[in-house]
Amino acid sequence: MRLITSGELAALKAAYPSGTRVRLLSMDDPYGKLMPGDLGTVTGIDDTGTVFVSWDKGSSLGLVYGIDRY
C-alpha cells in the first residue's frame, strides 16, 4: 500500500465530500459482500485516504486509497 501525500489527500477530500454518491468498481476484500456496481454515500475521509461509505446494502466498509476502485 502506498502512503497518501498531503496534496493527494486534499484533492481526495475535495473530490469526495460527505454526501457524494459513489459506485464500487472493484475491491480487494475476499470476505466482503460488496459487488462491482454497488452504490453508497460518502460519510468522510480519514488521514490515510480511506473513504468511508454508507453503502445502500447496509454495509459501512471503507474504500482503501490506492487499492479499491470507485
PDB file of N, CA, C, O and CB in Angstrom:
ATOM      1  N   MET A   1       0.833  -1.173   0.000  1.00  0.00           N
ATOM      2  CA  MET A   1       0.000   0.000   0.000  1.00  0.00           C
ATOM      3  C   MET A   1       0.879   1.237   0.000  1.00  0.00           C
ATOM      4  O   MET A   1       1.871   1.306   0.725  1.00  0.00           O
ATOM      5  CB  MET A   1      -0.948  -0.002   1.201  1.00  0.00           C
ATOM      6  N   ARG A   2       0.512   2.202  -0.808  1.00  0.00           N
ATOM      7  CA  ARG A   2       1.267   3.447  -0.924  1.00  0.00           C
ATOM      8  C   ARG A   2       0.655   4.501   0.000  1.00  0.00           C
ATOM      9  O   ARG A   2      -0.566   4.632   0.075  1.00  0.00           O
ATOM     10  CB  ARG A   2       1.284   3.948  -2.396  1.00  0.00           C
ATOM     11  N   LEU A   3       1.497   5.243   0.695  1.00  0.00           N
ATOM     12  CA  LEU A   3       1.007   6.314   1.559  1.00  0.00           C
ATOM     13  C   LEU A   3       0.522   7.483   0.721  1.00  0.00           C
ATOM     14  O   LEU A   3       1.061   7.755  -0.352  1.00  0.00           O
ATOM     15  CB  LEU A   3       2.102   6.773   2.533  1.00  0.00           C
ATOM     16  N   ILE A   4      -0.489   8.167   1.210  1.00  0.00           N
ATOM     17  CA  ILE A   4      -1.052   9.312   0.511  1.00  0.00           C
ATOM     18  C   ILE A   4      -0.292  10.573   0.922  1.00  0.00           C
ATOM     19  O   ILE A   4       0.046  10.749   2.093  1.00  0.00           O
ATOM     20  CB  ILE A   4      -2.572   9.455   0.813  1.00  0.00           C
ATOM     21  N   THR A   5      -0.027  11.449  -0.050  1.00  0.00           N
ATOM     22  CA  THR A   5       0.628  12.722   0.260  1.00  0.00           C
ATOM     23  C   THR A   5      -0.437  13.723   0.720  1.00  0.00           C
ATOM     24  O   THR A   5      -1.633  13.508   0.522  1.00  0.00           O
ATOM     25  CB  THR A   5       1.414  13.272  -0.985  1.00  0.00           C
ATOM     26  N   SER A   6       0.009  14.805   1.328  1.00  0.00           N
ATOM     27  CA  SER A   6      -0.941  15.816   1.797  1.00  0.00           C
ATOM     28  C   SER A   6      -1.704  16.436   0.629  1.00  0.00           C
ATOM     29  O   SER A   6      -2.880  16.773   0.766  1.00  0.00           O
ATOM     30  CB  SER A   6      -0.209  16.912   2.588  1.00  0.00           C
ATOM     31  N   GLY A   7      -1.048  16.588  -0.512  1.00  0.00           N
ATOM     32  CA  GLY A   7      -1.720  17.132  -1.698  1.00  0.00           C
ATOM     33  C   GLY A   7      -2.765  16.177  -2.244  1.00  0.00           C
ATOM     34  O   GLY A   7      -3.856  16.593  -2.633  1.00  0.00           O
ATOM     35  N   GLU A   8      -2.427  14.892  -2.271  1.00  0.00           N
ATOM     36  CA  GLU A   8      -3.383  13.889  -2.739  1.00  0.00           C
ATOM     37  C   GLU A   8      -4.586  13.805  -1.802  1.00  0.00           C
ATOM     38  O   GLU A   8      -5.723  13.654  -2.249  1.00  0.00           O
ATOM     39  CB  GLU A   8      -2.705  12.514  -2.855  1.00  0.00           C
ATOM     40  N   LEU A   9      -4.324  13.904  -0.499  1.00  0.00           N
ATOM     41  CA  LEU A   9      -5.405  13.851   0.481  1.00  0.00           C
ATOM     42  C   LEU A   9      -6.342  15.048   0.309  1.00  0.00           C
ATOM     43  O   LEU A   9      -7.563  14.894   0.360  1.00  0.00           O
ATOM     44  CB  LEU A   9      -4.834  13.818   1.914  1.00  0.00           C
ATOM     45  N   ALA A  10      -5.783  16.216   0.111  1.00  0.00           N
ATOM     46  CA  ALA A  10      -6.608  17.411  -0.089  1.00  0.00           C
ATOM     47  C   ALA A  10      -7.463  17.274  -1.346  1.00  0.00           C
ATOM     48  O   ALA A  10      -8.638  17.643  -1.344  1.00  0.00           O
ATOM     49  CB  ALA A  10      -5.723  18.668  -0.184  1.00  0.00           C
ATOM     50  N   ALA A  11      -6.875  16.746  -2.416  1.00  0.00           N
ATOM     51  CA  ALA A  11      -7.622  16.554  -3.667  1.00  0.00           C
ATOM     52  C   ALA A  11      -8.730  15.519  -3.490  1.00  0.00           C
ATOM     53  O   ALA A  11      -9.831  15.686  -4.017  1.00  0.00           O
ATOM     54  CB  ALA A  11      -6.672  16.120  -4.800  1.00  0.00           C
ATOM     55  N   LEU A  12      -8.440  14.451  -2.751  1.00  0.00           N
ATOM     56  CA  LEU A  12      -9.425  13.401  -2.496  1.00  0.00           C
ATOM     57  C   LEU A  12     -10.606  13.956  -1.699  1.00  0.00           C
ATOM     58  O   LEU A  12     -11.764  13.681  -2.013  1.00  0.00           O
ATOM     59  CB  LEU A  12      -8.777  12.222  -1.742  1.00  0.00           C
ATOM     60  N   LYS A  13     -10.297  14.740  -0.667  1.00  0.00           N
ATOM     61  CA  LYS A  13     -11.359  15.326   0.153  1.00  0.00           C
ATOM     62  C   LYS A  13     -12.190  16.331  -0.632  1.00  0.00           C
ATOM     63  O   LYS A  13     -13.391  16.462  -0.394  1.00  0.00           O
ATOM     64  CB  LYS A  13     -10.764  15.998   1.381  1.00  0.00           C
ATOM     65  N   ALA A  14     -11.564  17.040  -1.565  1.00  0.00           N
ATOM     66  CA  ALA A  14     -12.301  17.993  -2.401  1.00  0.00           C
ATOM     67  C   ALA A  14     -13.194  17.266  -3.407  1.00  0.00           C
ATOM     68  O   ALA A  14     -14.296  17.723  -3.711  1.00  0.00           O
ATOM     69  CB  ALA A  14     -11.322  18.924  -3.142  1.00  0.00           C
ATOM     70  N   ALA A  15     -12.718  16.140  -3.915  1.00  0.00           N
ATOM     71  CA  ALA A  15     -13.470  15.390  -4.927  1.00  0.00           C
ATOM     72  C   ALA A  15     -14.614  14.572  -4.340  1.00  0.00           C
ATOM     73  O   ALA A  15     -15.610  14.321  -5.017  1.00  0.00           O
ATOM     74  CB  ALA A  15     -12.539  14.475  -5.679  1.00  0.00           C
ATOM     75  N   TYR A  16     -14.475  14.155  -3.078  1.00  0.00           N
ATOM     76  CA  TYR A  16     -15.465  13.268  -2.448  1.00  0.00           C
ATOM     77  C   TYR A  16     -15.910  13.799  -1.087  1.00  0.00           C
ATOM     78  O   TYR A  16     -15.672  13.148  -0.070  1.00  0.00           O
ATOM     79  CB  TYR A  16     -14.889  11.857  -2.290  1.00  0.00           C
ATOM     80  N   PRO A  17     -16.559  14.985  -1.049  1.00  0.00           N
ATOM     81  CA  PRO A  17     -17.052  15.476   0.242  1.00  0.00           C
ATOM     82  C   PRO A  17     -18.178  14.581   0.756  1.00  0.00           C
ATOM     83  O   PRO A  17     -18.788  13.833  -0.009  1.00  0.00           O
ATOM     84  CB  PRO A  17     -17.544  16.939   0.116  1.00  0.00           C
ATOM     85  N   SER A  18     -18.445  14.664   2.049  1.00  0.00           N
ATOM     86  CA  SER A  18     -19.547  13.893   2.630  1.00  0.00           C
ATOM     87  C   SER A  18     -20.824  14.164   1.836  1.00  0.00           C
ATOM     88  O   SER A  18     -21.123  15.302   1.473  1.00  0.00           O
ATOM     89  CB  SER A  18     -19.749  14.252   4.137  1.00  0.00           C
ATOM     90  N   GLY A  19     -21.563  13.090   1.579  1.00  0.00           N
ATOM     91  CA  GLY A  19     -22.798  13.193   0.806  1.00  0.00           C
ATOM     92  C   GLY A  19     -22.643  12.817  -0.647  1.00  0.00           C
ATOM     93  O   GLY A  19     -23.638  12.622  -1.346  1.00  0.00           O
ATOM     94  N   THR A  20     -21.388  12.708  -1.126  1.00  0.00           N
ATOM     95  CA  THR A  20     -21.138  12.319  -2.513  1.00  0.00           C
ATOM     96  C   THR A  20     -21.538  10.864  -2.720  1.00  0.00           C
ATOM     97  O   THR A  20     -21.237  10.008  -1.887  1.00  0.00           O
ATOM     98  CB  THR A  20     -19.650  12.532  -2.887  1.00  0.00           C
ATOM     99  N   ARG A  21     -22.209  10.588  -3.821  1.00  0.00           N
ATOM    100  CA  ARG A  21     -22.574   9.218  -4.167  1.00  0.00           C
ATOM    101  C   ARG A  21     -21.414   8.583  -4.937  1.00  0.00           C
ATOM    102  O   ARG A  21     -20.809   9.223  -5.797  1.00  0.00           O
ATOM    103  CB  ARG A  21     -23.894   9.180  -5.009  1.00  0.00           C
ATOM    104  N   VAL A  22     -21.109   7.323  -4.624  1.00  0.00           N
ATOM    105  CA  VAL A  22     -20.042   6.589  -5.298  1.00  0.00           C
ATOM    106  C   VAL A  22     -20.557   5.220  -5.748  1.00  0.00           C
ATOM    107  O   VAL A  22     -21.499   4.670  -5.176  1.00  0.00           O
ATOM    108  CB  VAL A  22     -18.812   6.429  -4.367  1.00  0.00           C
ATOM    109  N   ARG A  23     -19.915   4.691  -6.783  1.00  0.00           N
ATOM    110  CA  ARG A  23     -20.212   3.354  -7.286  1.00  0.00           C
ATOM    111  C   ARG A  23     -18.932   2.532  -7.187  1.00  0.00           C
ATOM    112  O   ARG A  23     -17.873   2.972  -7.636  1.00  0.00           O
ATOM    113  CB  ARG A  23     -20.756   3.397  -8.766  1.00  0.00           C
ATOM    114  N   LEU A  24     -19.025   1.354  -6.608  1.00  0.00           N
ATOM    115  CA  LEU A  24     -17.874   0.469  -6.478  1.00  0.00           C
ATOM    116  C   LEU A  24     -17.528  -0.150  -7.831  1.00  0.00           C
ATOM    117  O   LEU A  24     -18.394  -0.698  -8.513  1.00  0.00           O
ATOM    118  CB  LEU A  24     -18.152  -0.633  -5.436  1.00  0.00           C
ATOM    119  N   LEU A  25     -16.251  -0.056  -8.210  1.00  0.00           N
ATOM    120  CA  LEU A  25     -15.761  -0.707  -9.430  1.00  0.00           C
ATOM    121  C   LEU A  25     -15.056  -2.014  -9.074  1.00  0.00           C
ATOM    122  O   LEU A  25     -15.274  -3.043  -9.714  1.00  0.00           O
ATOM    123  CB  LEU A  25     -14.801   0.234 -10.209  1.00  0.00           C
ATOM    124  N   SER A  26     -14.199  -1.960  -8.036  1.00  0.00           N
ATOM    125  CA  SER A  26     -13.533  -3.181  -7.578  1.00  0.00           C
ATOM    126  C   SER A  26     -13.022  -2.956  -6.158  1.00  0.00           C
ATOM    127  O   SER A  26     -12.717  -1.833  -5.754  1.00  0.00           O
ATOM    128  CB  SER A  26     -12.362  -3.582  -8.536  1.00  0.00           C
ATOM    129  N   MET A  27     -12.939  -4.066  -5.409  1.00  0.00           N
ATOM    130  CA  MET A  27     -12.477  -4.000  -4.026  1.00  0.00           C
ATOM    131  C   MET A  27     -11.636  -5.227  -3.743  1.00  0.00           C
ATOM    132  O   MET A  27     -12.003  -6.341  -4.117  1.00  0.00           O
ATOM    133  CB  MET A  27     -13.669  -3.901  -3.031  1.00  0.00           C
ATOM    134  N   ASP A  28     -10.502  -5.022  -3.081  1.00  0.00           N
ATOM    135  CA  ASP A  28      -9.612  -6.124  -2.743  1.00  0.00           C
ATOM    136  C   ASP A  28      -9.977  -6.658  -1.359  1.00  0.00           C
ATOM    137  O   ASP A  28      -9.230  -6.480  -0.397  1.00  0.00           O
ATOM    138  CB  ASP A  28      -8.125  -5.672  -2.789  1.00  0.00           C
ATOM    139  N   ASP A  29     -11.141  -7.317  -1.270  1.00  0.00           N
ATOM    140  CA  ASP A  29     -11.612  -7.867   0.000  1.00  0.00           C
ATOM    141  C   ASP A  29     -12.362  -9.168  -0.287  1.00  0.00           C
ATOM    142  O   ASP A  29     -13.543  -9.143  -0.634  1.00  0.00           O
ATOM    143  CB  ASP A  29     -12.530  -6.841   0.761  1.00  0.00           C
ATOM    144  N   PRO A  30     -11.673 -10.310  -0.143  1.00  0.00           N
ATOM    145  CA  PRO A  30     -12.308 -11.586  -0.492  1.00  0.00           C
ATOM    146  C   PRO A  30     -13.475 -11.958   0.416  1.00  0.00           C
ATOM    147  O   PRO A  30     -14.267 -12.835   0.072  1.00  0.00           O
ATOM    148  CB  PRO A  30     -11.288 -12.682  -0.451  1.00  0.00           C
ATOM    149  N   TYR A  31     -13.591 -11.303   1.572  1.00  0.00           N
ATOM    150  CA  TYR A  31     -14.655 -11.642   2.517  1.00  0.00           C
ATOM    151  C   TYR A  31     -15.824 -10.658   2.497  1.00  0.00           C
ATOM    152  O   TYR A  31     -16.867 -10.909   3.101  1.00  0.00           O
ATOM    153  CB  TYR A  31     -14.089 -11.709   3.905  1.00  0.00           C
ATOM    154  N   GLY A  32     -15.642  -9.542   1.800  1.00  0.00           N
ATOM    155  CA  GLY A  32     -16.703  -8.544   1.729  1.00  0.00           C
ATOM    156  C   GLY A  32     -17.853  -9.001   0.857  1.00  0.00           C
ATOM    157  O   GLY A  32     -17.674  -9.825  -0.040  1.00  0.00           O
ATOM    158  N   LYS A  33     -19.033  -8.466   1.121  1.00  0.00           N
ATOM    159  CA  LYS A  33     -20.217  -8.826   0.351  1.00  0.00           C
ATOM    160  C   LYS A  33     -20.553  -7.791  -0.712  1.00  0.00           C
ATOM    161  O   LYS A  33     -21.533  -7.943  -1.442  1.00  0.00           O
ATOM    162  CB  LYS A  33     -21.396  -9.009   1.273  1.00  0.00           C
ATOM    163  N   LEU A  34     -19.741  -6.734  -0.802  1.00  0.00           N
ATOM    164  CA  LEU A  34     -19.990  -5.725  -1.819  1.00  0.00           C
ATOM    165  C   LEU A  34     -19.556  -6.243  -3.185  1.00  0.00           C
ATOM    166  O   LEU A  34     -18.590  -6.995  -3.308  1.00  0.00           O
ATOM    167  CB  LEU A  34     -19.255  -4.415  -1.478  1.00  0.00           C
ATOM    168  N   MET A  35     -20.296  -5.820  -4.205  1.00  0.00           N
ATOM    169  CA  MET A  35     -20.024  -6.252  -5.574  1.00  0.00           C
ATOM    170  C   MET A  35     -19.832  -5.028  -6.467  1.00  0.00           C
ATOM    171  O   MET A  35     -20.361  -3.958  -6.166  1.00  0.00           O
ATOM    172  CB  MET A  35     -21.175  -7.148  -6.112  1.00  0.00           C
ATOM    173  N   PRO A  36     -19.078  -5.172  -7.565  1.00  0.00           N
ATOM    174  CA  PRO A  36     -18.961  -4.064  -8.509  1.00  0.00           C
ATOM    175  C   PRO A  36     -20.348  -3.576  -8.918  1.00  0.00           C
ATOM    176  O   PRO A  36     -21.247  -4.365  -9.208  1.00  0.00           O
ATOM    177  CB  PRO A  36     -18.148  -4.489  -9.754  1.00  0.00           C
ATOM    178  N   GLY A  37     -20.491  -2.255  -8.933  1.00  0.00           N
ATOM    179  CA  GLY A  37     -21.768  -1.644  -9.269  1.00  0.00           C
ATOM    180  C   GLY A  37     -22.565  -1.195  -8.062  1.00  0.00           C
ATOM    181  O   GLY A  37     -23.503  -0.409  -8.202  1.00  0.00           O
ATOM    182  N   ASP A  38     -22.206  -1.684  -6.858  1.00  0.00           N
ATOM    183  CA  ASP A  38     -22.923  -1.264  -5.651  1.00  0.00           C
ATOM    184  C   ASP A  38     -22.735   0.236  -5.428  1.00  0.00           C
ATOM    185  O   ASP A  38     -21.678   0.792  -5.726  1.00  0.00           O
ATOM    186  CB  ASP A  38     -22.432  -2.063  -4.413  1.00  0.00           C
ATOM    187  N   LEU A  39     -23.777   0.881  -4.898  1.00  0.00           N
ATOM    188  CA  LEU A  39     -23.777   2.320  -4.673  1.00  0.00           C
ATOM    189  C   LEU A  39     -23.794   2.645  -3.191  1.00  0.00           C
ATOM    190  O   LEU A  39     -24.309   1.880  -2.375  1.00  0.00           O
ATOM    191  CB  LEU A  39     -24.967   2.963  -5.362  1.00  0.00           C
ATOM    192  N   GLY A  40     -23.218   3.806  -2.855  1.00  0.00           N
ATOM    193  CA  GLY A  40     -23.228   4.256  -1.482  1.00  0.00           C
ATOM    194  C   GLY A  40     -22.975   5.752  -1.391  1.00  0.00           C
ATOM    195  O   GLY A  40     -22.749   6.422  -2.399  1.00  0.00           O
ATOM    196  N   THR A  41     -23.016   6.261  -0.170  1.00  0.00           N
ATOM    197  CA  THR A  41     -22.840   7.684   0.094  1.00  0.00           C
ATOM    198  C   THR A  41     -21.622   7.888   0.992  1.00  0.00           C
ATOM    199  O   THR A  41     -21.504   7.252   2.039  1.00  0.00           O
ATOM    200  CB  THR A  41     -24.112   8.287   0.748  1.00  0.00           C
ATOM    201  N   VAL A  42     -20.722   8.772   0.581  1.00  0.00           N
ATOM    202  CA  VAL A  42     -19.517   9.070   1.352  1.00  0.00           C
ATOM    203  C   VAL A  42     -19.922   9.736   2.665  1.00  0.00           C
ATOM    204  O   VAL A  42     -20.725  10.669   2.687  1.00  0.00           O
ATOM    205  CB  VAL A  42     -18.543   9.984   0.543  1.00  0.00           C
ATOM    206  N   THR A  43     -19.343   9.230   3.768  1.00  0.00           N
ATOM    207  CA  THR A  43     -19.599   9.817   5.085  1.00  0.00           C
ATOM    208  C   THR A  43     -18.374  10.546   5.629  1.00  0.00           C
ATOM    209  O   THR A  43     -18.492  11.308   6.590  1.00  0.00           O
ATOM    210  CB  THR A  43     -20.033   8.735   6.066  1.00  0.00           C
ATOM    211  N   GLY A  44     -17.208  10.329   5.038  1.00  0.00           N
ATOM    212  CA  GLY A  44     -16.000  11.014   5.474  1.00  0.00           C
ATOM    213  C   GLY A  44     -14.753  10.361   4.925  1.00  0.00           C
ATOM    214  O   GLY A  44     -14.807   9.281   4.337  1.00  0.00           O
ATOM    215  N   ILE A  45     -13.621  11.034   5.124  1.00  0.00           N
ATOM    216  CA  ILE A  45     -12.317  10.541   4.674  1.00  0.00           C
ATOM    217  C   ILE A  45     -11.334  10.773   5.806  1.00  0.00           C
ATOM    218  O   ILE A  45     -11.268  11.868   6.366  1.00  0.00           O
ATOM    219  CB  ILE A  45     -11.843  11.253   3.346  1.00  0.00           C
ATOM    220  N   ASP A  46     -10.554   9.723   6.150  1.00  0.00           N
ATOM    221  CA  ASP A  46      -9.576   9.892   7.226  1.00  0.00           C
ATOM    222  C   ASP A  46      -8.222  10.324   6.668  1.00  0.00           C
ATOM    223  O   ASP A  46      -8.075  10.507   5.460  1.00  0.00           O
ATOM    224  CB  ASP A  46      -9.428   8.588   8.025  1.00  0.00           C
ATOM    225  N   ASP A  47      -7.240  10.485   7.542  1.00  0.00           N
ATOM    226  CA  ASP A  47      -5.926  10.997   7.135  1.00  0.00           C
ATOM    227  C   ASP A  47      -5.100  10.014   6.320  1.00  0.00           C
ATOM    228  O   ASP A  47      -4.068  10.395   5.768  1.00  0.00           O
ATOM    229  CB  ASP A  47      -5.151  11.391   8.344  1.00  0.00           C
ATOM    230  N   THR A  48      -5.531   8.746   6.230  1.00  0.00           N
ATOM    231  CA  THR A  48      -4.833   7.773   5.386  1.00  0.00           C
ATOM    232  C   THR A  48      -5.454   7.708   3.995  1.00  0.00           C
ATOM    233  O   THR A  48      -4.957   6.990   3.127  1.00  0.00           O
ATOM    234  CB  THR A  48      -4.857   6.385   6.037  1.00  0.00           C
ATOM    235  N   GLY A  49      -6.548   8.460   3.774  1.00  0.00           N
ATOM    236  CA  GLY A  49      -7.224   8.453   2.487  1.00  0.00           C
ATOM    237  C   GLY A  49      -8.315   7.411   2.372  1.00  0.00           C
ATOM    238  O   GLY A  49      -8.874   7.223   1.291  1.00  0.00           O
ATOM    239  N   THR A  50      -8.633   6.726   3.471  1.00  0.00           N
ATOM    240  CA  THR A  50      -9.740   5.775   3.427  1.00  0.00           C
ATOM    241  C   THR A  50     -11.039   6.566   3.310  1.00  0.00           C
ATOM    242  O   THR A  50     -11.319   7.460   4.108  1.00  0.00           O
ATOM    243  CB  THR A  50      -9.752   4.851   4.695  1.00  0.00           C
ATOM    244  N   VAL A  51     -11.826   6.211   2.288  1.00  0.00           N
ATOM    245  CA  VAL A  51     -13.114   6.866   2.060  1.00  0.00           C
ATOM    246  C   VAL A  51     -14.175   6.013   2.734  1.00  0.00           C
ATOM    247  O   VAL A  51     -14.410   4.873   2.332  1.00  0.00           O
ATOM    248  CB  VAL A  51     -13.415   7.054   0.521  1.00  0.00           C
ATOM    249  N   PHE A  52     -14.813   6.562   3.754  1.00  0.00           N
ATOM    250  CA  PHE A  52     -15.855   5.827   4.462  1.00  0.00           C
ATOM    251  C   PHE A  52     -17.178   6.026   3.755  1.00  0.00           C
ATOM    252  O   PHE A  52     -17.554   7.147   3.412  1.00  0.00           O
ATOM    253  CB  PHE A  52     -15.953   6.277   5.936  1.00  0.00           C
ATOM    254  N   VAL A  53     -17.886   4.913   3.537  1.00  0.00           N
ATOM    255  CA  VAL A  53     -19.111   4.923   2.742  1.00  0.00           C
ATOM    256  C   VAL A  53     -20.218   4.203   3.484  1.00  0.00           C
ATOM    257  O   VAL A  53     -20.005   3.148   4.081  1.00  0.00           O
ATOM    258  CB  VAL A  53     -18.880   4.274   1.369  1.00  0.00           C
ATOM    259  N   SER A  54     -21.395   4.786   3.438  1.00  0.00           N
ATOM    260  CA  SER A  54     -22.605   4.122   3.908  1.00  0.00           C
ATOM    261  C   SER A  54     -23.231   3.494   2.661  1.00  0.00           C
ATOM    262  O   SER A  54     -23.901   4.168   1.878  1.00  0.00           O
ATOM    263  CB  SER A  54     -23.607   5.135   4.649  1.00  0.00           C
ATOM    264  N   TRP A  55     -23.001   2.204   2.495  1.00  0.00           N
ATOM    265  CA  TRP A  55     -23.460   1.508   1.290  1.00  0.00           C
ATOM    266  C   TRP A  55     -24.961   1.271   1.355  1.00  0.00           C
ATOM    267  O   TRP A  55     -25.513   1.025   2.427  1.00  0.00           O
ATOM    268  CB  TRP A  55     -22.717   0.171   1.116  1.00  0.00           C
ATOM    269  N   ASP A  56     -25.614   1.346   0.207  1.00  0.00           N
ATOM    270  CA  ASP A  56     -27.061   1.149   0.133  1.00  0.00           C
ATOM    271  C   ASP A  56     -27.470  -0.235   0.635  1.00  0.00           C
ATOM    272  O   ASP A  56     -28.605  -0.425   1.072  1.00  0.00           O
ATOM    273  CB  ASP A  56     -27.544   1.345  -1.300  1.00  0.00           C
ATOM    274  N   LYS A  57     -26.554  -1.199   0.574  1.00  0.00           N
ATOM    275  CA  LYS A  57     -26.822  -2.563   1.051  1.00  0.00           C
ATOM    276  C   LYS A  57     -26.812  -2.665   2.580  1.00  0.00           C
ATOM    277  O   LYS A  57     -27.170  -3.706   3.132  1.00  0.00           O
ATOM    278  CB  LYS A  57     -25.794  -3.524   0.471  1.00  0.00           C
ATOM    279  N   GLY A  58     -26.406  -1.596   3.263  1.00  0.00           N
ATOM    280  CA  GLY A  58     -26.351  -1.618   4.714  1.00  0.00           C
ATOM    281  C   GLY A  58     -24.949  -1.727   5.282  1.00  0.00           C
ATOM    282  O   GLY A  58     -24.771  -1.592   6.493  1.00  0.00           O
ATOM    283  N   SER A  59     -23.955  -1.965   4.452  1.00  0.00           N
ATOM    284  CA  SER A  59     -22.570  -2.067   4.897  1.00  0.00           C
ATOM    285  C   SER A  59     -21.984  -0.673   5.113  1.00  0.00           C
ATOM    286  O   SER A  59     -22.483   0.309   4.564  1.00  0.00           O
ATOM    287  CB  SER A  59     -21.726  -2.856   3.871  1.00  0.00           C
ATOM    288  N   SER A  60     -20.930  -0.593   5.910  1.00  0.00           N
ATOM    289  CA  SER A  60     -20.221   0.673   6.090  1.00  0.00           C
ATOM    290  C   SER A  60     -18.722   0.493   5.844  1.00  0.00           C
ATOM    291  O   SER A  60     -17.899   1.213   6.409  1.00  0.00           O
ATOM    292  CB  SER A  60     -20.466   1.230   7.506  1.00  0.00           C
ATOM    293  N   LEU A  61     -18.384  -0.464   5.006  1.00  0.00           N
ATOM    294  CA  LEU A  61     -16.988  -0.764   4.696  1.00  0.00           C
ATOM    295  C   LEU A  61     -16.338   0.401   3.956  1.00  0.00           C
ATOM    296  O   LEU A  61     -16.916   0.950   3.017  1.00  0.00           O
ATOM    297  CB  LEU A  61     -16.887  -2.048   3.860  1.00  0.00           C
ATOM    298  N   GLY A  62     -15.112   0.781   4.389  1.00  0.00           N
ATOM    299  CA  GLY A  62     -14.387   1.880   3.769  1.00  0.00           C
ATOM    300  C   GLY A  62     -13.626   1.435   2.531  1.00  0.00           C
ATOM    301  O   GLY A  62     -13.311   0.258   2.356  1.00  0.00           O
ATOM    302  N   LEU A  63     -13.341   2.419   1.671  1.00  0.00           N
ATOM    303  CA  LEU A  63     -12.562   2.180   0.450  1.00  0.00           C
ATOM    304  C   LEU A  63     -11.110   2.568   0.716  1.00  0.00           C
ATOM    305  O   LEU A  63     -10.834   3.682   1.161  1.00  0.00           O
ATOM    306  CB  LEU A  63     -13.144   2.988  -0.766  1.00  0.00           C
ATOM    307  N   VAL A  64     -10.193   1.658   0.446  1.00  0.00           N
ATOM    308  CA  VAL A  64      -8.776   1.866   0.745  1.00  0.00           C
ATOM    309  C   VAL A  64      -8.099   2.609  -0.406  1.00  0.00           C
ATOM    310  O   VAL A  64      -8.156   2.192  -1.563  1.00  0.00           O
ATOM    311  CB  VAL A  64      -8.068   0.513   1.005  1.00  0.00           C
ATOM    312  N   TYR A  65      -7.450   3.735  -0.048  1.00  0.00           N
ATOM    313  CA  TYR A  65      -6.762   4.562  -1.039  1.00  0.00           C
ATOM    314  C   TYR A  65      -5.694   3.747  -1.769  1.00  0.00           C
ATOM    315  O   TYR A  65      -4.897   3.047  -1.144  1.00  0.00           O
ATOM    316  CB  TYR A  65      -6.127   5.798  -0.365  1.00  0.00           C
ATOM    317  N   GLY A  66      -5.689   3.847  -3.088  1.00  0.00           N
ATOM    318  CA  GLY A  66      -4.684   3.193  -3.905  1.00  0.00           C
ATOM    319  C   GLY A  66      -4.920   1.727  -4.171  1.00  0.00           C
ATOM    320  O   GLY A  66      -4.162   1.111  -4.921  1.00  0.00           O
ATOM    321  N   ILE A  67      -5.952   1.145  -3.576  1.00  0.00           N
ATOM    322  CA  ILE A  67      -6.233  -0.280  -3.770  1.00  0.00           C
ATOM    323  C   ILE A  67      -7.630  -0.472  -4.364  1.00  0.00           C
ATOM    324  O   ILE A  67      -7.779  -1.074  -5.428  1.00  0.00           O
ATOM    325  CB  ILE A  67      -6.109  -1.046  -2.429  1.00  0.00           C
ATOM    326  N   ASP A  68      -8.650   0.039  -3.675  1.00  0.00           N
ATOM    327  CA  ASP A  68     -10.009  -0.114  -4.160  1.00  0.00           C
ATOM    328  C   ASP A  68     -10.309   0.926  -5.233  1.00  0.00           C
ATOM    329  O   ASP A  68      -9.767   2.032  -5.217  1.00  0.00           O
ATOM    330  CB  ASP A  68     -11.008   0.001  -3.005  1.00  0.00           C
ATOM    331  N   ARG A  69     -11.185   0.550  -6.167  1.00  0.00           N
ATOM    332  CA  ARG A  69     -11.546   1.474  -7.262  1.00  0.00           C
ATOM    333  C   ARG A  69     -13.023   1.802  -7.159  1.00  0.00           C
ATOM    334  O   ARG A  69     -13.856   0.936  -6.894  1.00  0.00           O
ATOM    335  CB  ARG A  69     -11.219   0.857  -8.666  1.00  0.00           C
ATOM    336  N   TYR A  70     -13.325   3.068  -7.373  1.00  0.00           N
ATOM    337  CA  TYR A  70     -14.701   3.554  -7.250  1.00  0.00           C
ATOM    338  C   TYR A  70     -14.929   4.748  -8.126  1.00  0.00           C
ATOM    339  O   TYR A  70     -16.032   5.293  -8.152  1.00  0.00           O
ATOM    340  CB  TYR A  70     -15.026   3.904  -5.814  1.00  0.00           C
TER     341      TYR A  70
END
